[in-house]
Amino acid sequence: MTLLDCKAQDGGTVRAIGGDRETHRRLVDMGLLDVAYDVKFKRKRSMLVDFRGEFSAVVTSAVAAQIEVSKR
């Protein structure tokens, strides 16, 4: 399952990050592997996701499709 498959108010843990080299490195450097997440809002092309309760980020659909997650 990917982050893109989640609905608003879903939560769980980030398991893997795919995609191109730059995207993977940027998200790993942000510390997103094995981190809890909560989807706050979801739109057609982007979503607002809270990571670890420490920071929120707007994630595009293209990037969300590259982030593998497990739901709670």
Backbone as CSV, one residue per row, in Angstrom:
resi,resn,N_x,N_y,N_z,CA_x,CA_y,CA_z,C_x,C_y,C_z
1,MET,0.846,-1.168,0.000,0.000,0.000,0.000,0.897,1.239,0.000
2,THR,0.468,2.262,-0.701,1.245,3.499,-0.733,0.500,4.605,0.017
3,LEU,1.205,5.666,0.287,0.608,6.814,0.955,-0.544,7.370,0.123
4,LEU,-0.435,7.285,-1.185,-1.487,7.782,-2.071,-2.794,7.012,-1.877
5,ASP,-2.730,5.747,-1.478,-3.920,4.925,-1.260,-4.667,5.297,0.017
6,CYS,-4.045,6.042,0.891,-4.655,6.406,2.172,-5.713,7.486,1.984
7,LYS,-6.647,7.495,2.921,-7.691,8.519,2.947,-7.383,9.504,4.077
8,ALA,-8.109,10.598,4.092,-7.963,11.564,5.182,-8.243,10.864,6.503
9,GLN,-7.469,11.178,7.519,-7.552,10.629,8.866,-6.932,9.235,9.004
10,ASP,-6.378,8.655,7.924,-5.651,7.389,8.029,-4.286,7.651,8.639
11,GLY,-3.740,6.653,9.273,-2.417,6.770,9.857,-1.721,5.424,9.860
12,GLY,-0.438,5.437,10.138,0.341,4.212,10.159,1.819,4.519,10.221
13,THR,2.604,3.688,9.521,4.051,3.815,9.533,4.594,3.783,8.110
14,VAL,5.566,4.637,7.827,6.252,4.633,6.532,7.201,3.446,6.527
15,ARG,7.107,2.578,5.519,7.929,1.373,5.446,9.065,1.461,4.432
16,ALA,8.832,2.107,3.304,9.868,2.203,2.269,9.595,3.426,1.409
17,ILE,10.667,3.930,0.806,10.556,5.085,-0.074,11.205,4.720,-1.400
18,GLY,10.428,4.793,-2.455,10.937,4.482,-3.787,11.168,5.760,-4.565
19,GLY,11.130,5.608,-5.879,11.239,6.787,-6.727,12.651,7.056,-7.192
20,ASP,12.822,8.222,-7.782,14.128,8.587,-8.305,15.101,8.840,-7.159
21,ARG,16.341,8.898,-7.501,17.412,9.022,-6.503,17.281,10.268,-5.629
22,GLU,16.967,11.397,-6.251,16.868,12.658,-5.500,15.700,12.646,-4.517
23,THR,14.545,12.146,-4.953,13.383,12.082,-4.070,13.660,11.147,-2.903
24,HIS,14.205,9.982,-3.195,14.517,9.014,-2.149,15.474,9.612,-1.120
25,ARG,16.534,10.201,-1.586,17.533,10.783,-0.678,16.940,11.911,0.161
26,ARG,16.148,12.778,-0.463,15.552,13.899,0.267,14.628,13.402,1.378
27,LEU,13.792,12.428,1.079,12.846,11.924,2.079,13.535,11.121,3.175
28,VAL,14.557,10.370,2.824,15.324,9.633,3.843,16.078,10.620,4.728
29,ASP,16.660,11.646,4.141,17.369,12.669,4.921,16.430,13.397,5.885
30,MET,15.156,13.476,5.527,14.174,14.099,6.413,13.801,13.163,7.565
31,GLY,14.281,11.927,7.493,14.014,10.970,8.562,12.656,10.302,8.461
32,LEU,12.170,10.056,7.253,10.825,9.530,7.087,10.708,8.011,7.084
33,LEU,11.807,7.283,7.117,11.710,5.822,7.172,11.302,5.364,8.568
34,ASP,10.387,4.409,8.629,9.887,3.847,9.897,9.330,4.908,10.841
35,VAL,8.660,5.891,10.279,8.103,7.001,11.048,6.579,6.933,10.988
36,ALA,5.923,7.308,12.072,4.466,7.363,12.103,3.977,8.543,11.268
37,TYR,2.856,8.356,10.613,2.261,9.424,9.809,0.761,9.463,10.049
38,ASP,0.160,10.618,9.810,-1.294,10.801,9.832,-1.660,11.696,8.660
39,VAL,-2.573,11.233,7.813,-3.049,12.041,6.697,-4.108,12.990,7.243
40,LYS,-3.871,14.269,7.131,-4.793,15.278,7.653,-5.858,15.651,6.626
41,PHE,-5.427,15.963,5.396,-6.333,16.327,4.317,-5.831,15.690,3.043
42,LYS,-6.752,15.374,2.146,-6.359,14.815,0.861,-7.146,15.503,-0.242
43,ARG,-6.430,15.940,-1.252,-7.019,16.550,-2.435,-6.653,15.674,-3.635
44,LYS,-7.062,16.110,-4.815,-6.810,15.333,-6.018,-5.317,15.160,-6.317
45,ARG,-4.548,16.239,-6.187,-3.138,16.214,-6.587,-2.154,16.333,-5.435
46,SER,-2.657,16.447,-4.203,-1.747,16.582,-3.060,-2.458,16.188,-1.772
47,MET,-1.670,16.047,-0.722,-2.214,15.713,0.592,-1.355,16.352,1.670
48,LEU,-1.976,16.663,2.797,-1.264,17.200,3.947,-1.047,16.050,4.914
49,VAL,0.219,15.780,5.224,0.567,14.643,6.069,1.387,15.126,7.256
50,ASP,1.014,14.648,8.433,1.740,14.945,9.664,2.678,13.772,9.939
51,PHE,3.960,14.055,10.090,4.958,13.020,10.358,5.451,13.147,11.797
52,ARG,5.346,12.076,12.545,5.811,11.991,13.937,5.176,13.018,14.856
53,GLY,4.201,13.734,14.396,3.637,14.792,15.213,4.580,15.964,15.359
54,GLU,5.687,15.939,14.599,6.703,16.991,14.689,6.609,18.004,13.564
55,PHE,6.244,17.530,12.371,6.114,18.467,11.261,5.088,17.940,10.269
56,SER,4.507,18.855,9.529,3.553,18.515,8.479,4.140,18.914,7.140
57,ALA,3.727,18.190,6.099,4.222,18.487,4.758,3.112,18.263,3.744
58,VAL,3.112,19.094,2.717,2.227,18.868,1.587,2.986,17.944,0.641
59,VAL,2.379,16.802,0.352,3.014,15.778,-0.479,2.206,15.654,-1.767
60,THR,2.874,15.755,-2.905,2.171,15.617,-4.181,1.770,14.161,-4.390
61,SER,0.794,13.950,-5.229,0.334,12.594,-5.526,1.447,11.737,-6.117
62,ALA,2.288,12.328,-6.951,3.387,11.580,-7.565,4.363,11.060,-6.512
63,VAL,4.678,11.874,-5.527,5.584,11.448,-4.457,4.885,10.477,-3.519
64,ALA,3.613,10.733,-3.195,2.860,9.852,-2.298,2.777,8.440,-2.864
65,ALA,2.730,8.323,-4.185,2.664,7.007,-4.833,3.977,6.225,-4.664
66,GLN,5.053,6.895,-4.294,6.362,6.257,-4.138,6.685,5.902,-2.690
67,ILE,5.796,6.231,-1.764,6.039,5.984,-0.347,5.167,4.811,0.101
68,GLU,5.811,3.700,0.447,5.084,2.514,0.919,4.829,2.649,2.404
69,VAL,3.603,2.327,2.810,3.200,2.475,4.204,2.447,1.241,4.689
70,SER,2.344,1.114,5.986,1.441,0.148,6.601,0.505,0.942,7.491
71,LYS,-0.778,0.599,7.429,-1.767,1.322,8.231,-1.841,0.746,9.630
72,ARG,-2.302,1.575,10.561,-2.486,1.123,11.934,-3.521,0.053,11.980
